[in-house]
């Protein structure tokens, strides 16, 4: 999947995006925390697990995500359905 070209630019409209646009020190602190969190062993192992699931399911460029079920299993599901679930509504 291609990287979001708008990531890191000042175009966000959410409350948090506006906050970080107006508070560069807070954004710097948040980015440092996120980098440290993403580099932790537990996050690396979790990413490796997800990558293994993707490889096992043979998905690449098919427009589907590996979705987690309530039972803890994983199934292939269209990206739109998977990413639309549990998101905030206005």
Secondary structure, DSSP 8 states (H G I E B T S, - for coil): ----TTTTSTT--SHHHHHHHH-HHHHHHHHHHHHHHHTSHHHHHHHHHHHHHHHHHT-SSSSEEEEE-TTS-EEEEEHHHHHHTT----
